[in-house]
Amino acid sequence: MTEATKLAEKVSSKDPAVGLKAVASLRTLLERLERLQVENAREQGWSWQQIAAALDVSKQAVHKKHGGGGLLSRRRK
């Protein structure tokens, strides 16, 4: 069983301490996965607009979260 599967099971726990801890862990995992896929998209030449559309957020929101003048914003092909 994967860690994500274990966390998904814990989310439905009747014990709020277990469920909330699992939600926090899933949130962290989700943020890491999003960052990884945004990096992947930028490396493949995707525009901020394309990434925003795929994430169903505004271009400004995705650029603010992931652009930030760092390495990702400089990776253009």
Distance bins in CASP14 RR format, pairs under 12 A and 6 or more apart:
PFRMAT RR
TARGET T0000
AUTHOR 0000-0000-0000
RMODE 2
METHOD distances of the structure
MODEL  1
1 7 0 0 0 0 0 1 0 0 0 0 0
1 8 0 0 0 0 1 0 0 0 0 0 0
1 9 0 0 0 0 1 0 0 0 0 0 0
1 10 0 0 0 0 0 1 0 0 0 0 0
2 8 0 0 0 0 1 0 0 0 0 0 0
2 9 0 0 0 0 0 1 0 0 0 0 0
2 29 0 0 0 0 0 1 0 0 0 0 0
3 9 0 0 0 0 0 1 0 0 0 0 0
3 10 0 0 0 0 0 1 0 0 0 0 0
3 22 0 0 0 0 0 1 0 0 0 0 0
3 25 0 0 0 0 1 0 0 0 0 0 0
3 26 0 0 0 0 0 1 0 0 0 0 0
3 28 0 0 0 0 0 1 0 0 0 0 0
3 29 0 0 0 0 1 0 0 0 0 0 0
4 10 0 0 0 0 0 1 0 0 0 0 0
4 11 0 0 0 0 0 1 0 0 0 0 0
4 22 0 0 0 0 0 1 0 0 0 0 0
4 25 0 0 0 0 1 0 0 0 0 0 0
4 26 1 0 0 1 0 0 0 0 0 0 0
4 28 0 0 0 0 0 1 0 0 0 0 0
4 29 1 0 0 1 0 0 0 0 0 0 0
4 30 0 0 0 0 1 0 0 0 0 0 0
4 32 0 0 0 0 0 1 0 0 0 0 0
4 33 0 0 0 0 1 0 0 0 0 0 0
5 11 0 0 0 0 0 1 0 0 0 0 0
5 22 0 0 0 0 0 1 0 0 0 0 0
5 26 0 0 0 0 0 1 0 0 0 0 0
5 29 0 0 0 0 0 1 0 0 0 0 0
6 12 0 0 0 0 0 1 0 0 0 0 0
6 13 0 0 0 0 0 1 0 0 0 0 0
6 18 0 0 0 0 0 1 0 0 0 0 0
6 19 0 0 0 0 0 1 0 0 0 0 0
6 21 0 0 0 0 0 1 0 0 0 0 0
6 22 0 0 0 0 1 0 0 0 0 0 0
6 25 0 0 0 0 1 0 0 0 0 0 0
6 26 0 0 0 0 0 1 0 0 0 0 0
6 29 0 0 0 0 0 1 0 0 0 0 0
7 13 0 0 0 0 0 1 0 0 0 0 0
7 18 0 0 0 0 0 1 0 0 0 0 0
7 19 0 0 0 0 1 0 0 0 0 0 0
7 20 0 0 0 0 0 1 0 0 0 0 0
7 21 0 0 0 0 1 0 0 0 0 0 0
7 22 1 0 1 0 0 0 0 0 0 0 0
7 23 0 0 0 0 1 0 0 0 0 0 0
7 24 0 0 0 0 1 0 0 0 0 0 0
7 25 1 0 1 0 0 0 0 0 0 0 0
7 26 1 0 1 0 0 0 0 0 0 0 0
7 27 0 0 0 0 0 1 0 0 0 0 0
7 28 0 0 0 0 1 0 0 0 0 0 0
7 29 1 0 0 1 0 0 0 0 0 0 0
7 30 0 0 0 0 0 1 0 0 0 0 0
8 19 0 0 0 0 0 1 0 0 0 0 0
8 22 1 0 0 1 0 0 0 0 0 0 0
8 23 0 0 0 0 0 1 0 0 0 0 0
8 25 0 0 0 0 0 1 0 0 0 0 0
8 26 1 0 0 1 0 0 0 0 0 0 0
8 29 0 0 0 0 0 1 0 0 0 0 0
8 30 0 0 0 0 0 1 0 0 0 0 0
9 18 0 0 0 0 1 0 0 0 0 0 0
9 19 0 0 0 0 1 0 0 0 0 0 0
9 22 0 0 0 0 1 0 0 0 0 0 0
9 26 0 0 0 0 0 1 0 0 0 0 0
10 16 0 0 0 0 0 1 0 0 0 0 0
10 17 0 0 0 0 0 1 0 0 0 0 0
10 18 1 0 1 0 0 0 0 0 0 0 0
10 19 1 0 1 0 0 0 0 0 0 0 0
10 20 0 0 0 0 1 0 0 0 0 0 0
10 21 1 0 0 1 0 0 0 0 0 0 0
10 22 1 1 0 0 0 0 0 0 0 0 0
10 23 0 0 0 0 1 0 0 0 0 0 0
10 24 0 0 0 0 0 1 0 0 0 0 0
10 25 0 0 0 0 1 0 0 0 0 0 0
10 26 0 0 0 0 1 0 0 0 0 0 0
11 18 0 0 0 0 1 0 0 0 0 0 0
11 19 1 0 1 0 0 0 0 0 0 0 0
11 20 0 0 0 0 1 0 0 0 0 0 0
11 21 0 0 0 0 1 0 0 0 0 0 0
11 22 1 0 1 0 0 0 0 0 0 0 0
11 23 1 0 1 0 0 0 0 0 0 0 0
11 24 0 0 0 0 0 1 0 0 0 0 0
11 25 0 0 0 0 1 0 0 0 0 0 0
11 26 1 0 0 1 0 0 0 0 0 0 0
11 27 0 0 0 0 0 1 0 0 0 0 0
11 29 0 0 0 0 0 1 0 0 0 0 0
12 18 0 0 0 0 1 0 0 0 0 0 0
12 19 1 0 0 1 0 0 0 0 0 0 0
12 22 0 0 0 0 1 0 0 0 0 0 0
12 23 0 0 0 0 0 1 0 0 0 0 0
12 26 0 0 0 0 0 1 0 0 0 0 0
13 19 1 0 1 0 0 0 0 0 0 0 0
13 20 0 0 0 0 1 0 0 0 0 0 0
13 21 0 0 0 0 1 0 0 0 0 0 0
13 22 1 0 0 1 0 0 0 0 0 0 0
13 23 0 0 0 0 0 1 0 0 0 0 0
15 21 0 0 0 0 1 0 0 0 0 0 0
15 22 0 0 0 0 0 1 0 0 0 0 0
16 22 0 0 0 0 0 1 0 0 0 0 0
16 23 0 0 0 0 0 1 0 0 0 0 0
17 23 0 0 0 0 0 1 0 0 0 0 0
17 24 0 0 0 0 0 1 0 0 0 0 0
18 24 0 0 0 0 0 1 0 0 0 0 0
18 25 0 0 0 0 0 1 0 0 0 0 0
19 25 0 0 0 0 1 0 0 0 0 0 0
19 26 0 0 0 0 1 0 0 0 0 0 0
20 26 0 0 0 0 0 1 0 0 0 0 0
20 27 0 0 0 0 0 1 0 0 0 0 0
21 27 0 0 0 0 0 1 0 0 0 0 0
21 28 0 0 0 0 0 1 0 0 0 0 0
22 28 0 0 0 0 0 1 0 0 0 0 0
22 29 0 0 0 0 0 1 0 0 0 0 0
23 29 0 0 0 0 0 1 0 0 0 0 0
23 30 0 0 0 0 0 1 0 0 0 0 0
24 30 0 0 0 0 0 1 0 0 0 0 0
24 31 0 0 0 0 0 1 0 0 0 0 0
25 31 0 0 0 0 0 1 0 0 0 0 0
25 32 0 0 0 0 0 1 0 0 0 0 0
26 32 0 0 0 0 0 1 0 0 0 0 0
26 33 0 0 0 0 0 1 0 0 0 0 0
27 33 0 0 0 0 0 1 0 0 0 0 0
27 34 0 0 0 0 0 1 0 0 0 0 0
28 34 0 0 0 0 0 1 0 0 0 0 0
28 35 0 0 0 0 0 1 0 0 0 0 0
29 35 0 0 0 0 0 1 0 0 0 0 0
29 36 0 0 0 0 0 1 0 0 0 0 0
30 36 0 0 0 0 0 1 0 0 0 0 0
30 37 0 0 0 0 0 1 0 0 0 0 0
30 55 0 0 0 0 0 1 0 0 0 0 0
31 37 0 0 0 0 0 1 0 0 0 0 0
31 38 0 0 0 0 0 1 0 0 0 0 0
31 65 0 0 0 0 1 0 0 0 0 0 0
31 66 0 0 0 0 0 1 0 0 0 0 0
32 38 0 0 0 0 0 1 0 0 0 0 0
32 39 0 0 0 0 0 1 0 0 0 0 0
33 39 0 0 0 0 0 1 0 0 0 0 0
33 40 0 0 0 0 0 1 0 0 0 0 0
33 55 0 0 0 0 0 1 0 0 0 0 0
34 40 0 0 0 0 0 1 0 0 0 0 0
34 41 0 0 0 0 0 1 0 0 0 0 0
34 51 0 0 0 0 1 0 0 0 0 0 0
34 54 0 0 0 0 0 1 0 0 0 0 0
34 55 1 0 0 1 0 0 0 0 0 0 0
34 57 0 0 0 0 0 1 0 0 0 0 0
34 61 0 0 0 0 0 1 0 0 0 0 0
34 62 0 0 0 0 1 0 0 0 0 0 0
34 65 0 0 0 0 1 0 0 0 0 0 0
34 66 0 0 0 0 1 0 0 0 0 0 0
34 72 0 0 0 0 0 1 0 0 0 0 0
35 41 0 0 0 0 0 1 0 0 0 0 0
35 42 0 0 0 0 0 1 0 0 0 0 0
35 51 0 0 0 0 0 1 0 0 0 0 0
35 55 0 0 0 0 0 1 0 0 0 0 0
35 62 0 0 0 0 0 1 0 0 0 0 0
35 65 0 0 0 0 1 0 0 0 0 0 0
35 66 1 0 0 1 0 0 0 0 0 0 0
35 67 0 0 0 0 0 1 0 0 0 0 0
35 71 0 0 0 0 0 1 0 0 0 0 0
35 72 0 0 0 0 1 0 0 0 0 0 0
36 42 0 0 0 0 0 1 0 0 0 0 0
36 43 0 0 0 0 0 1 0 0 0 0 0
36 66 0 0 0 0 0 1 0 0 0 0 0
36 72 0 0 0 0 0 1 0 0 0 0 0
37 43 0 0 0 0 0 1 0 0 0 0 0
37 44 0 0 0 0 0 1 0 0 0 0 0
37 46 0 0 0 0 1 0 0 0 0 0 0
37 50 0 0 0 0 0 1 0 0 0 0 0
37 51 0 0 0 0 1 0 0 0 0 0 0
37 54 0 0 0 0 1 0 0 0 0 0 0
37 55 0 0 0 0 1 0 0 0 0 0 0
37 62 0 0 0 0 0 1 0 0 0 0 0
37 66 0 0 0 0 0 1 0 0 0 0 0
37 72 0 0 0 0 0 1 0 0 0 0 0
38 44 0 0 0 0 0 1 0 0 0 0 0
38 45 0 0 0 0 0 1 0 0 0 0 0
38 46 0 0 0 0 1 0 0 0 0 0 0
38 47 0 0 0 0 0 1 0 0 0 0 0
38 48 0 0 0 0 1 0 0 0 0 0 0
38 50 0 0 0 0 0 1 0 0 0 0 0
38 51 1 0 1 0 0 0 0 0 0 0 0
38 52 0 0 0 0 0 1 0 0 0 0 0
38 54 0 0 0 0 1 0 0 0 0 0 0
38 55 0 0 0 0 1 0 0 0 0 0 0
38 57 0 0 0 0 0 1 0 0 0 0 0
38 61 0 0 0 0 0 1 0 0 0 0 0
38 62 1 0 0 1 0 0 0 0 0 0 0
38 63 0 0 0 0 0 1 0 0 0 0 0
38 65 0 0 0 0 1 0 0 0 0 0 0
38 66 1 0 1 0 0 0 0 0 0 0 0
38 67 0 0 0 0 1 0 0 0 0 0 0
38 68 0 0 0 0 0 1 0 0 0 0 0
38 71 0 0 0 0 0 1 0 0 0 0 0
38 72 1 0 0 1 0 0 0 0 0 0 0
38 73 0 0 0 0 0 1 0 0 0 0 0
38 75 0 0 0 0 0 1 0 0 0 0 0
39 45 0 0 0 0 0 1 0 0 0 0 0
39 46 0 0 0 0 0 1 0 0 0 0 0
39 51 0 0 0 0 0 1 0 0 0 0 0
39 66 0 0 0 0 1 0 0 0 0 0 0
39 67 0 0 0 0 0 1 0 0 0 0 0
39 70 0 0 0 0 0 1 0 0 0 0 0
39 71 0 0 0 0 1 0 0 0 0 0 0
39 72 1 0 0 1 0 0 0 0 0 0 0
39 73 0 0 0 0 0 1 0 0 0 0 0
39 74 0 0 0 0 0 1 0 0 0 0 0
39 75 1 0 0 1 0 0 0 0 0 0 0
40 46 0 0 0 0 1 0 0 0 0 0 0
40 51 0 0 0 0 1 0 0 0 0 0 0
40 54 0 0 0 0 0 1 0 0 0 0 0
40 66 0 0 0 0 0 1 0 0 0 0 0
40 72 0 0 0 0 0 1 0 0 0 0 0
40 75 0 0 0 0 0 1 0 0 0 0 0
41 47 0 0 0 0 1 0 0 0 0 0 0
41 48 0 0 0 0 1 0 0 0 0 0 0
41 49 0 0 0 0 0 1 0 0 0 0 0
41 50 1 0 0 1 0 0 0 0 0 0 0
41 51 1 0 1 0 0 0 0 0 0 0 0
41 52 0 0 0 0 0 1 0 0 0 0 0
41 53 0 0 0 0 0 1 0 0 0 0 0
41 54 1 0 0 1 0 0 0 0 0 0 0
41 55 0 0 0 0 1 0 0 0 0 0 0
41 62 0 0 0 0 1 0 0 0 0 0 0
41 66 0 0 0 0 1 0 0 0 0 0 0
41 67 0 0 0 0 0 1 0 0 0 0 0
41 72 0 0 0 0 1 0 0 0 0 0 0
41 75 0 0 0 0 1 0 0 0 0 0 0
41 76 0 0 0 0 0 1 0 0 0 0 0
41 77 0 0 0 0 0 1 0 0 0 0 0
42 48 0 0 0 0 1 0 0 0 0 0 0
42 50 0 0 0 0 1 0 0 0 0 0 0
42 51 1 0 0 1 0 0 0 0 0 0 0
42 62 0 0 0 0 0 1 0 0 0 0 0
42 63 0 0 0 0 0 1 0 0 0 0 0
42 66 0 0 0 0 1 0 0 0 0 0 0
42 67 0 0 0 0 1 0 0 0 0 0 0
42 70 0 0 0 0 0 1 0 0 0 0 0
42 71 0 0 0 0 1 0 0 0 0 0 0
42 72 1 0 1 0 0 0 0 0 0 0 0
42 73 0 0 0 0 1 0 0 0 0 0 0
42 74 0 0 0 0 1 0 0 0 0 0 0
42 75 1 0 1 0 0 0 0 0 0 0 0
42 76 1 0 0 1 0 0 0 0 0 0 0
42 77 0 0 0 0 1 0 0 0 0 0 0
43 51 0 0 0 0 0 1 0 0 0 0 0
43 71 0 0 0 0 0 1 0 0 0 0 0
43 72 0 0 0 0 1 0 0 0 0 0 0
43 74 0 0 0 0 0 1 0 0 0 0 0
43 75 1 0 1 0 0 0 0 0 0 0 0
43 76 0 0 0 0 1 0 0 0 0 0 0
43 77 0 0 0 0 1 0 0 0 0 0 0
44 50 0 0 0 0 1 0 0 0 0 0 0
44 51 0 0 0 0 0 1 0 0 0 0 0
44 75 0 0 0 0 1 0 0 0 0 0 0
44 76 0 0 0 0 0 1 0 0 0 0 0
44 77 1 0 0 1 0 0 0 0 0 0 0
45 51 0 0 0 0 1 0 0 0 0 0 0
45 72 0 0 0 0 0 1 0 0 0 0 0
45 75 1 0 0 1 0 0 0 0 0 0 0
45 76 1 0 0 1 0 0 0 0 0 0 0
45 77 1 0 1 0 0 0 0 0 0 0 0
46 52 0 0 0 0 1 0 0 0 0 0 0
46 53 0 0 0 0 1 0 0 0 0 0 0
46 54 0 0 0 0 1 0 0 0 0 0 0
46 55 0 0 0 0 0 1 0 0 0 0 0
46 59 0 0 0 0 0 1 0 0 0 0 0
46 62 0 0 0 0 0 1 0 0 0 0 0
46 66 0 0 0 0 0 1 0 0 0 0 0
46 72 0 0 0 0 0 1 0 0 0 0 0
46 75 0 0 0 0 0 1 0 0 0 0 0
46 76 0 0 0 0 0 1 0 0 0 0 0
46 77 0 0 0 0 1 0 0 0 0 0 0
47 53 0 0 0 0 1 0 0 0 0 0 0
47 54 0 0 0 0 0 1 0 0 0 0 0
47 59 0 0 0 0 1 0 0 0 0 0 0
47 62 0 0 0 0 0 1 0 0 0 0 0
47 63 0 0 0 0 0 1 0 0 0 0 0
47 73 0 0 0 0 0 1 0 0 0 0 0
47 75 0 0 0 0 0 1 0 0 0 0 0
47 76 0 0 0 0 1 0 0 0 0 0 0
47 77 0 0 0 0 0 1 0 0 0 0 0
48 54 0 0 0 0 0 1 0 0 0 0 0
48 55 0 0 0 0 0 1 0 0 0 0 0
48 57 0 0 0 0 0 1 0 0 0 0 0
48 58 0 0 0 0 1 0 0 0 0 0 0
48 59 1 0 1 0 0 0 0 0 0 0 0
48 60 0 0 0 0 1 0 0 0 0 0 0
48 61 0 0 0 0 1 0 0 0 0 0 0
48 62 1 0 1 0 0 0 0 0 0 0 0
48 63 1 0 1 0 0 0 0 0 0 0 0
48 64 0 0 0 0 1 0 0 0 0 0 0
48 65 0 0 0 0 0 1 0 0 0 0 0
48 66 0 0 0 0 1 0 0 0 0 0 0
48 67 1 0 0 1 0 0 0 0 0 0 0
48 68 0 0 0 0 0 1 0 0 0 0 0
48 69 0 0 0 0 0 1 0 0 0 0 0
48 72 0 0 0 0 1 0 0 0 0 0 0
48 73 0 0 0 0 1 0 0 0 0 0 0
48 75 0 0 0 0 0 1 0 0 0 0 0
48 76 0 0 0 0 0 1 0 0 0 0 0
49 55 0 0 0 0 0 1 0 0 0 0 0
49 57 0 0 0 0 0 1 0 0 0 0 0
49 58 0 0 0 0 1 0 0 0 0 0 0
49 59 1 0 1 0 0 0 0 0 0 0 0
49 60 0 0 0 0 0 1 0 0 0 0 0
49 61 0 0 0 0 0 1 0 0 0 0 0
49 62 0 0 0 0 1 0 0 0 0 0 0
49 63 0 0 0 0 1 0 0 0 0 0 0
50 59 0 0 0 0 1 0 0 0 0 0 0
50 62 0 0 0 0 1 0 0 0 0 0 0
50 63 0 0 0 0 0 1 0 0 0 0 0
51 57 0 0 0 0 1 0 0 0 0 0 0
51 58 0 0 0 0 0 1 0 0 0 0 0
51 59 0 0 0 0 1 0 0 0 0 0 0
51 60 0 0 0 0 0 1 0 0 0 0 0
51 61 0 0 0 0 0 1 0 0 0 0 0
51 62 1 0 1 0 0 0 0 0 0 0 0
51 63 0 0 0 0 1 0 0 0 0 0 0
51 65 0 0 0 0 0 1 0 0 0 0 0
51 66 1 0 0 1 0 0 0 0 0 0 0
51 67 0 0 0 0 1 0 0 0 0 0 0
51 72 0 0 0 0 1 0 0 0 0 0 0
51 73 0 0 0 0 0 1 0 0 0 0 0
52 58 1 0 1 0 0 0 0 0 0 0 0
52 59 1 0 1 0 0 0 0 0 0 0 0
52 60 0 0 0 0 1 0 0 0 0 0 0
52 61 1 0 0 1 0 0 0 0 0 0 0
52 62 1 0 1 0 0 0 0 0 0 0 0
52 63 1 0 0 1 0 0 0 0 0 0 0
52 64 0 0 0 0 0 1 0 0 0 0 0
52 65 0 0 0 0 0 1 0 0 0 0 0
52 66 0 0 0 0 1 0 0 0 0 0 0
52 67 0 0 0 0 0 1 0 0 0 0 0
53 59 0 0 0 0 1 0 0 0 0 0 0
53 61 0 0 0 0 0 1 0 0 0 0 0
53 62 0 0 0 0 1 0 0 0 0 0 0
54 62 0 0 0 0 1 0 0 0 0 0 0
55 61 0 0 0 0 1 0 0 0 0 0 0
55 62 1 0 1 0 0 0 0 0 0 0 0
55 63 0 0 0 0 0 1 0 0 0 0 0
55 65 0 0 0 0 1 0 0 0 0 0 0
55 66 0 0 0 0 1 0 0 0 0 0 0
56 62 0 0 0 0 0 1 0 0 0 0 0
57 63 0 0 0 0 1 0 0 0 0 0 0
57 64 0 0 0 0 1 0 0 0 0 0 0
57 65 0 0 0 0 1 0 0 0 0 0 0
57 66 0 0 0 0 0 1 0 0 0 0 0
58 64 0 0 0 0 1 0 0 0 0 0 0
58 65 0 0 0 0 0 1 0 0 0 0 0
59 65 0 0 0 0 0 1 0 0 0 0 0
59 66 0 0 0 0 0 1 0 0 0 0 0
59 67 0 0 0 0 0 1 0 0 0 0 0
60 66 0 0 0 0 0 1 0 0 0 0 0
60 67 0 0 0 0 0 1 0 0 0 0 0
60 68 0 0 0 0 0 1 0 0 0 0 0
61 67 0 0 0 0 0 1 0 0 0 0 0
62 68 0 0 0 0 0 1 0 0 0 0 0
62 72 0 0 0 0 0 1 0 0 0 0 0
62 73 0 0 0 0 0 1 0 0 0 0 0
63 69 0 0 0 0 1 0 0 0 0 0 0
63 70 0 0 0 0 0 1 0 0 0 0 0
63 72 0 0 0 0 1 0 0 0 0 0 0
63 73 1 0 0 1 0 0 0 0 0 0 0
64 72 0 0 0 0 0 1 0 0 0 0 0
64 73 0 0 0 0 0 1 0 0 0 0 0
65 72 0 0 0 0 0 1 0 0 0 0 0
65 73 0 0 0 0 0 1 0 0 0 0 0
66 72 1 0 1 0 0 0 0 0 0 0 0
66 73 0 0 0 0 1 0 0 0 0 0 0
66 75 0 0 0 0 0 1 0 0 0 0 0
67 73 1 0 1 0 0 0 0 0 0 0 0
67 74 0 0 0 0 1 0 0 0 0 0 0
67 75 0 0 0 0 1 0 0 0 0 0 0
67 76 0 0 0 0 0 1 0 0 0 0 0
68 74 0 0 0 0 0 1 0 0 0 0 0
69 75 0 0 0 0 0 1 0 0 0 0 0
END
